[in-house]
Amino acid sequence: MIKINSFPDPIIEYDFENVYPPSDDTYLLIDYFKESVDEKYFDGINIKYIKNILDLGTGTGIIALFFQLITQNFVNFNPKIYASDILEEALICAKLNEKLNGIKKKITFIKSDLFKSFPLNLKNTFDIIMFNPPYLPSLDDLNEKDRELNIDYSWNGGIKGYELVLKFIEQARQFLNLHHKCYIYFINSSRTNLNDFNYILKQKGYENEILNKKHIFFEDIILNRLTLRKN
Ligand SMILES: C[S@@+](CC[C@H](N)C(=O)[O-])C[C@H]1O[C@@H](n2cnc3c(N)ncnc32)[C@H](O)[C@@H]1O
């Protein structure tokens, strides 16, 4: 069985002031996929069912590129990869990195605040959605006018730290392909009230599973996987 950890990581070279560089949270996602995706299964889902993958908040594009590069090695893994970000600068950076990795305009890039500007024909199509979001609590609310700097988009998750993630999860529901098992992966932090957050997720009909954790500086960062509960 071929494992992904035998493949080289994408090359990420472009350095933009407001674009989040790959960090511990990025690698919490990537390292999990290295262990849980192989030529037959994507984290337990038969790989032939994975047709559309979305990397929301793509930043440098590293996660989208990671998946695009896998498609070159696994013959039965042919999903269309989408990458979106609210920041134009991030999309410019991600497109340059796509070129740097020798990938010829295969990834579909979308500039959007969460799913707001997504084409309607993408509704009910994503088998896998992932978001390494801004997840830290701020003193300001999420209002556009309160954001001083574009780099704030990398960390400012709202007053409680989880408001943006909740908004994401609410909107993501319409874009998931619910015809078979599908997953949402996201990162959050022990700096937020996880009891409250998990309670809200349950109310919204999601099952949340913690896949991994890492302690860094003042917090644990946590990799979560959501599935929608069948009614
Ligand atoms: C922590 S960074 C993660 C970047 C990259 N995915 C990674 O893991 O290295 C969060 C990313 O989400 C983007 N972002 C923040 N708010 C967003 C929103 N409302 N809609 C779309 N993208 C957003 C930021 O611009 C930033 O690129």
The ligand as an SDF file (V2000), in Angstrom:
LIG
                    3D

 27 29  0  0  0  0  0  0  0  0999 V2000
   -4.8050   30.3790    9.7500 C   0  0  0  0  0  0  0  0  0  0  0  0
   -4.7970   30.8980    8.0710 S   0  0  0  0  0  0  0  0  0  0  0  0
   -4.6310   29.2980    7.2550 C   0  0  0  0  0  0  0  0  0  0  0  0
   -3.9530   29.3670    5.9100 C   0  0  0  0  0  0  0  0  0  0  0  0
   -3.6630   27.9810    5.2860 C   0  0  0  0  0  0  0  0  0  0  0  0
   -4.8720   27.2520    5.0260 N   0  0  0  0  0  0  0  0  0  0  0  0
   -2.7660   27.1720    6.1830 C   0  0  0  0  0  0  0  0  0  0  0  0
   -3.2790   26.2290    6.8240 O   0  0  0  0  0  0  0  0  0  0  0  0
   -1.5630   27.4810    6.2650 O   0  0  0  0  0  0  0  0  0  0  0  0
   -6.5210   31.3450    7.8260 C   0  0  0  0  0  0  0  0  0  0  0  0
   -6.8500   31.6990    6.3860 C   0  0  0  0  0  0  0  0  0  0  0  0
   -8.2790   31.9230    6.3000 O   0  0  0  0  0  0  0  0  0  0  0  0
   -8.5280   33.0720    5.5290 C   0  0  0  0  0  0  0  0  0  0  0  0
   -9.8310   33.6360    5.9520 N   0  0  0  0  0  0  0  0  0  0  0  0
  -10.1200   34.3270    7.0840 C   0  0  0  0  0  0  0  0  0  0  0  0
  -11.4090   34.6830    7.1210 N   0  0  0  0  0  0  0  0  0  0  0  0
  -11.9710   34.1780    5.9840 C   0  0  0  0  0  0  0  0  0  0  0  0
  -13.2740   34.2020    5.4430 C   0  0  0  0  0  0  0  0  0  0  0  0
  -14.2780   34.8270    6.0820 N   0  0  0  0  0  0  0  0  0  0  0  0
  -13.5050   33.6050    4.2650 N   0  0  0  0  0  0  0  0  0  0  0  0
  -12.4850   32.9680    3.5940 C   0  0  0  0  0  0  0  0  0  0  0  0
  -11.2200   32.9160    4.0470 N   0  0  0  0  0  0  0  0  0  0  0  0
  -10.9560   33.5090    5.2410 C   0  0  0  0  0  0  0  0  0  0  0  0
   -7.3500   34.0030    5.8350 C   0  0  0  0  0  0  0  0  0  0  0  0
   -7.1700   34.9910    4.8590 O   0  0  0  0  0  0  0  0  0  0  0  0
   -6.1930   32.9870    5.9110 C   0  0  0  0  0  0  0  0  0  0  0  0
   -5.6100   32.7740    4.6430 O   0  0  0  0  0  0  0  0  0  0  0  0
  1  2  1  0
  2  3  1  0
  2 10  1  0
  3  4  1  0
  4  5  1  0
  5  6  1  0
  5  7  1  0
  7  8  2  0
  7  9  1  0
 10 11  1  0
 11 12  1  0
 11 26  1  0
 12 13  1  0
 13 14  1  0
 13 24  1  0
 14 15  1  0
 14 23  1  0
 15 16  2  0
 16 17  1  0
 17 18  1  0
 17 23  2  0
 18 19  1  0
 18 20  2  0
 20 21  1  0
 21 22  2  0
 22 23  1  0
 24 25  1  0
 24 26  1  0
 26 27  1  0
M  CHG  2   2   1   9  -1
M  END
$$$$
